[in-house]
């Protein structure tokens, strides 16, 4: 049972805004009487709230900021959770500026029609099965676009031929195509498949992520037992995509009971990873600071590397670093990794030392970092792309190709953390690499 925690209010000032995390979440503005007057969502809380301090605000936005005296924030783990939480808070507080700042007079709802083939639409009225209200139309459309790639649905009335979206897999199975079938058994099968997609969409938009994931997992296992490997793979892909947009799975209502929930979840992920790795190697210290390294290049050109840093499971972007590979052998990931490891080892005092290093790669890349950092007693593990395996050096054996074990981390907090760190290292490396590439392509 979650203990109810009060939202912390801080002054609406540059100093306090600087302390906000660069993560998804919801922010609440309060007036001088400490009453909530506006709720907003953001991919990046710090950047979004800081944007209100820009010069040149006008109309209702300028009026909102003039009345705002304090703010609260609730960090979440995904943009989808932020959207659902924003809708709940707007409905709970009935904030005046969420109405005043909308272009439309009525809030937006997601409407699921009551038809043989239910359609997923946006609407201004709440008739039929609906979810919302949501403050911003663009946010709703963005989320529906993400969901449609996982669970295709129709937005059109029945017709005589397959729709355009059926050709790109976004209306699949298409009701028009189902109705054309003469085989009753096949027709019923596809109708059930379509309605299952609608059922999952309703559940996700109600915040029931765990129910959907467990249902898909059972379905995938059933397909595997029946040796229907094609459908098992398709279902596995749905689970993977669902994990990407909702991971980790947290009921949205829990954020209302504990606004610090995501911080607690992140710390728990770090503890779980520590316990998992400790089964195989001795860790000198608790895993407070974790660094991850990734090399990025395009056909061997402009090789770069990234270092991202997480403190207690949370990205600390002030400690991120980029490396432009200098050596001639930069086309090799292992050579590049060696250069980066050597350069990083010279800044352990200036930048601070990590409690664990994760290398995006297999035994070769992990072995290179281990050879550099073992003398500093800093443990190193790898994360191999194929099957998301941890590559763990075994200390009791001499360094060789046989001194590693590979383990697939079970689904749960530890896996959430290593995947999130690795994905952030990828993103950060690609961003720098694209900048360098752009400089070459654009004439000076």
C-alpha positions as CSV (number, residue, x, y, z in Angstrom):
1,X,0.0,0.0,0.0
2,X,1.5,3.3,-1.1
3,X,1.7,6.0,1.6
4,X,0.2,9.3,0.5
5,X,2.9,12.0,0.0
6,X,2.2,15.7,-0.3
7,X,3.5,17.5,-3.4
8,X,6.4,19.8,-2.6
9,X,6.0,23.4,-3.6
10,X,9.0,25.5,-4.6
11,X,9.3,29.2,-5.5
12,X,8.8,29.9,-9.2
13,X,12.3,31.3,-9.7
14,X,15.4,30.8,-12.0
15,X,17.3,29.1,-9.1
16,X,14.6,26.5,-8.5
17,X,13.9,25.9,-12.1
18,X,17.6,25.1,-12.6
19,X,17.1,22.2,-10.1
20,X,14.4,20.5,-12.2
21,X,15.3,17.2,-13.9
22,X,15.7,16.9,-17.6
23,X,13.2,14.0,-17.7
24,X,9.5,13.5,-18.6
25,X,7.0,14.7,-16.1
26,X,4.2,17.0,-15.1
27,X,4.4,20.4,-13.6
28,X,1.8,22.4,-11.6
29,X,1.8,26.2,-11.3
30,X,0.2,27.8,-8.2
31,X,-0.9,31.4,-7.5
32,X,-0.2,33.4,-4.4
33,X,-2.9,31.6,-2.4
34,X,-1.2,28.3,-3.2
35,X,-4.1,27.2,-5.5
36,X,-3.2,25.2,-8.6
37,X,-3.9,27.3,-11.7
38,X,-2.2,25.3,-14.5
39,X,-1.0,21.8,-15.2
40,X,1.4,20.9,-18.0
41,X,3.3,17.9,-19.3
42,X,6.9,17.8,-20.7
43,X,9.4,15.5,-22.3
44,X,12.1,17.6,-20.5
45,X,10.8,19.3,-17.3
46,X,13.6,21.7,-16.9
47,X,13.6,22.9,-20.5
48,X,9.8,23.3,-20.6
49,X,9.4,25.3,-17.4
50,X,12.5,27.4,-18.2
51,X,10.8,28.4,-21.5
52,X,8.2,30.3,-19.5
53,X,11.0,32.7,-18.4
54,X,11.6,33.9,-21.9
55,X,11.0,37.5,-22.9
56,X,8.0,38.3,-25.1
57,X,5.2,36.2,-23.6
58,X,1.9,37.6,-24.5
59,X,-1.9,37.2,-23.8
60,X,-3.1,34.5,-21.4
61,X,0.4,32.9,-21.1
62,X,1.9,36.2,-19.8
63,X,-1.0,36.6,-17.4
64,X,-0.5,33.0,-16.2
65,X,3.2,33.6,-15.4
66,X,2.4,36.9,-13.7
67,X,0.1,35.0,-11.3
68,X,2.4,32.0,-10.8
69,X,4.2,32.2,-7.4
70,X,5.3,28.6,-6.9
71,X,5.4,25.2,-8.7
72,X,5.5,21.4,-8.1
73,X,6.8,18.7,-10.3
74,X,6.1,15.0,-10.7
75,X,8.8,13.1,-12.7
76,X,7.5,10.0,-14.6
77,X,9.2,7.4,-16.8
78,X,7.6,8.0,-20.2
79,X,5.8,10.6,-22.3
80,X,2.7,8.4,-22.2
81,X,2.6,8.4,-18.4
82,X,3.0,12.2,-18.5
83,X,0.0,12.6,-20.8
84,X,-2.2,10.3,-18.7
85,X,-1.1,12.0,-15.4
86,X,-1.6,15.5,-16.9
87,X,-5.2,14.5,-17.8
88,X,-5.9,13.2,-14.3
89,X,-4.6,16.3,-12.6
90,X,-6.5,18.7,-14.9
91,X,-9.6,16.8,-14.1
92,X,-8.8,16.8,-10.4
93,X,-7.9,20.5,-10.0
94,X,-10.1,22.0,-12.7
95,X,-7.3,24.5,-13.3
96,X,-8.5,27.8,-14.9
97,X,-5.6,28.3,-17.2
98,X,-5.8,24.9,-18.8
99,X,-9.1,26.1,-20.2
100,X,-8.0,29.6,-20.9
101,X,-4.9,28.6,-22.9
102,X,-6.6,26.1,-25.2
103,X,-7.4,27.1,-28.7
104,X,-10.7,25.2,-28.5
105,X,-13.5,25.8,-26.1
106,X,-13.9,22.2,-25.2
107,X,-11.3,19.6,-24.1
108,X,-10.2,16.8,-26.3
109,X,-11.2,13.2,-25.6
110,X,-10.1,9.9,-27.1
111,X,-13.3,8.2,-28.2
112,X,-13.7,4.5,-28.8
113,X,-16.9,4.0,-30.8
114,X,-19.5,1.3,-30.0
115,X,-19.5,-0.5,-33.3
116,X,-18.8,-4.0,-34.7
117,X,-15.4,-2.7,-35.5
118,X,-14.8,0.0,-32.9
119,X,-12.9,3.1,-34.2
120,X,-10.4,5.1,-32.2
121,X,-11.1,8.8,-32.7
122,X,-10.5,12.2,-31.1
123,X,-13.7,14.0,-30.1
124,X,-14.8,17.2,-28.2
125,X,-17.7,15.4,-26.6
126,X,-17.6,12.5,-24.1
127,X,-20.3,10.3,-25.6
128,X,-19.6,6.6,-25.9
129,X,-16.5,5.0,-24.4
130,X,-14.1,7.9,-23.9
131,X,-10.8,8.7,-22.2
132,X,-9.8,12.1,-21.0
133,X,-10.2,15.0,-21.0
134,X,-6.8,15.9,-22.4
135,X,-5.7,19.5,-22.5
136,X,-3.8,19.5,-25.8
137,X,-4.9,17.9,-29.1
138,X,-1.3,17.6,-30.4
139,X,-0.3,15.5,-27.4
140,X,-3.2,13.1,-27.8
141,X,-2.5,12.7,-31.6
142,X,1.2,12.0,-30.8
143,X,0.3,9.2,-28.3
144,X,-2.3,7.6,-30.6
145,X,0.4,7.6,-33.4
146,X,2.7,5.7,-31.1
147,X,0.0,3.2,-30.0
148,X,-1.2,2.6,-33.6
149,X,2.2,1.2,-34.6
150,X,1.8,-1.4,-31.8
151,X,-1.9,-2.1,-32.0
152,X,-3.3,-1.1,-35.4
153,X,-6.8,0.4,-35.5
154,X,-9.3,1.9,-37.9
155,X,-10.6,5.5,-38.0
156,X,-12.8,5.1,-41.0
157,X,-16.3,3.8,-41.6
158,X,-16.9,0.5,-43.4
159,X,-16.2,0.6,-47.1
160,X,-15.7,-1.8,-50.0
161,X,-11.9,-1.8,-50.2
162,X,-8.9,-1.8,-47.9
163,X,-8.0,1.7,-46.6
164,X,-4.7,3.5,-47.3
165,X,-3.5,2.9,-43.7
166,X,-4.0,-0.9,-44.2
167,X,-1.2,-0.8,-46.8
168,X,1.3,0.5,-44.3
169,X,0.2,-1.7,-41.4
170,X,-1.6,0.9,-39.3
171,X,-5.1,-0.5,-39.9
172,X,-4.4,-4.2,-39.7
173,X,-6.5,-6.2,-40.0
174,X,-8.6,-3.6,-41.9
175,X,-12.4,-3.9,-41.2
176,X,-13.0,-3.4,-45.0
177,X,-10.7,-6.4,-45.8
178,X,-12.3,-8.5,-43.1
179,X,-15.8,-7.9,-44.4
180,X,-14.8,-9.0,-47.9
181,X,-13.9,-12.5,-46.7
182,X,-16.2,-15.4,-47.6
183,X,-14.7,-17.9,-45.0
184,X,-16.7,-17.4,-41.7
185,X,-14.0,-19.0,-39.6
186,X,-11.2,-16.7,-40.9
187,X,-13.6,-13.7,-40.7
188,X,-14.3,-14.4,-37.0
189,X,-10.6,-14.9,-36.3
190,X,-9.6,-11.5,-37.7
191,X,-12.6,-9.8,-36.1
192,X,-11.4,-11.1,-32.7
193,X,-7.8,-9.9,-33.5
194,X,-9.1,-6.4,-34.3
195,X,-11.1,-6.2,-31.1
196,X,-8.2,-7.4,-29.1
197,X,-6.2,-4.5,-30.4
198,X,-9.0,-2.1,-29.2
199,X,-9.1,-3.8,-25.8
200,X,-5.4,-3.3,-25.3
201,X,-5.6,0.4,-26.4
202,X,-8.4,1.0,-23.8
203,X,-6.3,-0.7,-21.1
204,X,-3.1,1.3,-21.9
205,X,-5.0,4.6,-22.0
206,X,-6.4,3.7,-18.6
207,X,-2.9,3.2,-17.3
208,X,-3.2,-0.7,-17.1
209,X,0.2,-1.4,-18.7
210,X,0.9,-4.5,-16.6
211,X,-2.3,-6.1,-17.7
212,X,-1.5,-5.6,-21.4
213,X,2.0,-6.8,-21.1
214,X,1.0,-10.0,-19.2
215,X,-1.8,-10.7,-21.7
216,X,0.7,-10.4,-24.6
217,X,3.2,-12.6,-22.8
218,X,0.6,-15.3,-22.3
219,X,-0.4,-15.1,-26.0
220,X,3.2,-15.3,-27.2
221,X,3.8,-18.4,-25.1
222,X,0.6,-20.0,-26.5
223,X,1.8,-19.3,-30.0
224,X,5.2,-20.8,-29.3
225,X,3.7,-24.0,-27.8
226,X,1.5,-24.3,-30.9
227,X,4.7,-23.8,-33.0
228,X,3.1,-20.8,-34.6
229,X,6.5,-19.0,-34.6
230,X,5.5,-16.2,-37.0
231,X,2.7,-15.0,-34.6
232,X,4.9,-15.6,-31.6
233,X,7.5,-13.2,-33.1
234,X,4.9,-10.6,-34.0
235,X,3.6,-10.7,-30.4
236,X,7.1,-10.4,-29.1
237,X,7.6,-7.3,-31.2
238,X,4.5,-5.8,-29.7
239,X,5.8,-6.4,-26.2
240,X,9.2,-4.9,-27.1
241,X,7.5,-1.8,-28.6
242,X,5.1,-1.5,-25.6
243,X,8.1,-1.7,-23.2
244,X,9.8,1.1,-25.2
245,X,6.9,3.6,-24.7
246,X,5.9,2.6,-21.2
247,X,8.9,1.3,-19.4
248,X,9.0,0.9,-16.5
249,X,5.4,-0.1,-16.0
250,X,3.9,2.0,-13.2
251,X,0.2,2.6,-12.5
252,X,-0.3,6.3,-13.2
253,X,-2.4,6.7,-10.0
254,X,0.6,5.8,-7.9
255,X,2.2,9.1,-8.9
256,X,-0.6,11.0,-7.3
257,X,-0.1,9.1,-4.0
258,X,3.7,9.6,-4.1
259,X,5.1,12.4,-6.3
260,X,8.6,11.2,-5.6
261,X,7.8,7.7,-6.9
262,X,10.0,7.8,-9.9
263,X,13.1,8.8,-7.8
264,X,12.3,5.8,-5.5
265,X,11.9,3.5,-8.5
266,X,15.3,4.6,-10.0
267,X,17.1,4.0,-6.7
268,X,15.5,0.6,-6.5
269,X,16.7,-0.2,-10.1
270,X,20.3,0.6,-9.1
271,X,20.0,-1.6,-6.0
272,X,18.6,-4.5,-8.1
273,X,21.4,-4.2,-10.6
274,X,24.0,-4.1,-7.8
275,X,22.5,-7.3,-6.3
276,X,22.5,-9.0,-9.7
277,X,26.1,-8.2,-10.6
278,X,27.3,-9.1,-7.1
279,X,26.4,-12.7,-7.8
280,X,29.3,-12.9,-10.3
281,X,31.9,-10.3,-9.2
282,X,32.9,-8.4,-6.1
283,X,31.8,-4.8,-6.2
284,X,34.1,-2.5,-4.1
285,X,31.4,0.1,-3.5
286,X,27.6,0.5,-3.9
287,X,26.5,1.4,-7.4
288,X,25.8,5.1,-6.9
289,X,27.6,6.4,-10.1
290,X,27.4,4.4,-13.3
291,X,29.0,5.4,-16.6
292,X,28.3,3.9,-20.0
293,X,30.3,4.2,-23.2
294,X,29.3,3.9,-26.9
295,X,31.1,4.4,-30.1
296,X,29.3,5.8,-33.1
297,X,30.4,6.1,-36.8
298,X,29.0,6.0,-40.3
299,X,30.8,3.6,-42.6
300,X,34.0,4.2,-40.6
301,X,33.9,8.0,-40.9
302,X,33.9,10.6,-38.1
303,X,34.2,8.0,-35.3
304,X,33.1,9.4,-32.0
305,X,32.3,8.1,-28.5
306,X,30.0,9.1,-25.8
307,X,30.1,8.8,-22.0
308,X,26.8,9.2,-20.1
309,X,26.6,9.2,-16.3
310,X,23.8,8.1,-14.1
311,X,23.6,8.9,-10.4
312,X,21.3,6.6,-8.3
313,X,19.6,5.6,-11.6
314,X,19.0,9.1,-12.8
315,X,20.8,10.7,-15.8
316,X,23.2,13.4,-14.7
317,X,23.8,15.4,-17.9
318,X,26.4,17.8,-16.5
319,X,28.7,14.8,-16.3
320,X,28.2,13.7,-19.9
321,X,31.2,13.8,-22.2
322,X,31.9,13.4,-26.0
323,X,35.1,12.1,-27.4
324,X,36.3,12.7,-31.0
325,X,38.4,9.7,-31.9
326,X,41.9,11.0,-32.9
327,X,43.8,7.9,-34.0
328,X,44.2,6.7,-37.5
329,X,42.8,3.3,-36.6
330,X,39.5,4.9,-35.6
331,X,37.6,2.7,-38.0
332,X,37.8,-0.2,-35.5
333,X,35.5,0.0,-32.5
334,X,38.0,-1.8,-30.3
335,X,40.8,0.7,-31.2
336,X,38.4,3.5,-30.5
337,X,37.3,2.0,-27.2
338,X,41.0,1.7,-26.2
339,X,41.6,5.4,-26.9
340,X,38.5,6.5,-25.0
341,X,39.4,4.3,-22.0
342,X,42.9,5.7,-21.8
343,X,41.7,9.2,-22.1
344,X,39.0,8.8,-19.5
345,X,41.4,7.2,-17.0
346,X,43.4,10.5,-16.9
347,X,40.4,12.4,-15.6
348,X,39.3,10.2,-12.6
349,X,40.2,13.0,-10.2
350,X,38.9,15.9,-12.2
351,X,35.6,14.3,-13.4
352,X,35.1,11.9,-10.5
353,X,35.4,8.1,-10.6
354,X,32.5,5.8,-11.5
355,X,31.4,2.8,-9.3
356,X,30.7,0.8,-12.4
357,X,31.4,1.1,-16.2
358,X,29.1,-0.4,-18.8
359,X,30.5,-0.8,-22.3
360,X,28.2,-1.1,-25.3
361,X,29.7,-4.1,-26.8
362,X,30.9,-7.7,-26.4
363,X,34.0,-9.4,-24.9
364,X,36.5,-7.5,-27.0
365,X,35.3,-4.0,-26.0
366,X,34.7,-5.0,-22.4
367,X,38.1,-6.6,-22.1
368,X,39.8,-3.4,-23.3
369,X,38.1,-1.2,-20.7
370,X,38.7,-3.8,-18.0
371,X,42.5,-3.9,-18.8
372,X,42.6,-0.1,-18.3
373,X,40.4,0.3,-15.2
374,X,41.2,-2.9,-13.3
375,X,44.2,-1.1,-11.7
376,X,41.8,1.5,-10.3
377,X,39.5,-1.2,-8.9
378,X,36.6,0.0,-11.1
379,X,34.5,-2.9,-12.3
380,X,33.6,-3.1,-16.0
381,X,30.8,-5.0,-17.7
382,X,29.5,-5.1,-21.3
383,X,26.1,-5.1,-22.8
384,X,26.0,-7.1,-26.0
385,X,23.4,-6.0,-28.5
386,X,22.2,-9.5,-29.4
387,X,19.7,-10.7,-26.9
388,X,20.6,-7.9,-24.4
389,X,23.3,-10.0,-22.7
390,X,25.5,-8.7,-19.9
391,X,29.1,-9.6,-20.5
392,X,30.8,-10.0,-17.1
393,X,34.5,-10.6,-16.6
394,X,35.3,-13.2,-14.0
395,X,38.0,-12.0,-11.6
396,X,39.4,-15.4,-10.5
397,X,40.4,-16.3,-14.1
398,X,43.2,-14.7,-16.1
399,X,42.1,-12.3,-18.8
400,X,41.4,-14.3,-21.9
401,X,38.5,-15.1,-24.2
402,X,37.3,-17.6,-21.6
403,X,37.3,-15.2,-18.7
404,X,33.8,-13.9,-19.4
405,X,30.3,-15.1,-18.7
406,X,27.2,-13.9,-20.5
407,X,23.9,-13.6,-18.8
408,X,20.5,-12.3,-20.0
409,X,19.2,-10.0,-17.3
410,X,15.7,-11.0,-16.3
411,X,12.8,-8.6,-17.0
412,X,12.6,-6.2,-14.1
413,X,14.2,-3.2,-12.5
414,X,17.8,-4.1,-13.2
415,X,17.1,-4.7,-16.9
416,X,15.2,-1.4,-17.1
417,X,18.2,0.5,-15.8
418,X,20.9,-1.1,-18.1
419,X,18.7,-0.7,-21.2
420,X,17.9,3.0,-20.3
421,X,21.6,3.8,-19.8
422,X,22.6,2.1,-23.0
423,X,19.9,3.8,-25.0
424,X,20.9,7.2,-23.6
425,X,24.6,6.5,-24.6
426,X,23.4,5.6,-28.1
427,X,21.4,8.8,-28.4
428,X,24.2,11.0,-27.0
429,X,26.9,9.4,-29.3
430,X,24.7,9.8,-32.4
431,X,23.9,13.4,-31.7
432,X,27.6,14.4,-31.6
433,X,28.4,12.3,-34.6
434,X,25.7,14.0,-36.6
435,X,27.1,17.4,-35.7
436,X,30.5,16.5,-36.9
437,X,29.1,15.0,-40.1
438,X,27.0,18.1,-40.7
439,X,30.2,20.3,-40.4
440,X,31.8,18.3,-43.2
441,X,28.7,18.4,-45.5
442,X,27.9,22.2,-45.0
443,X,30.5,24.4,-46.8
444,X,32.1,27.0,-44.6
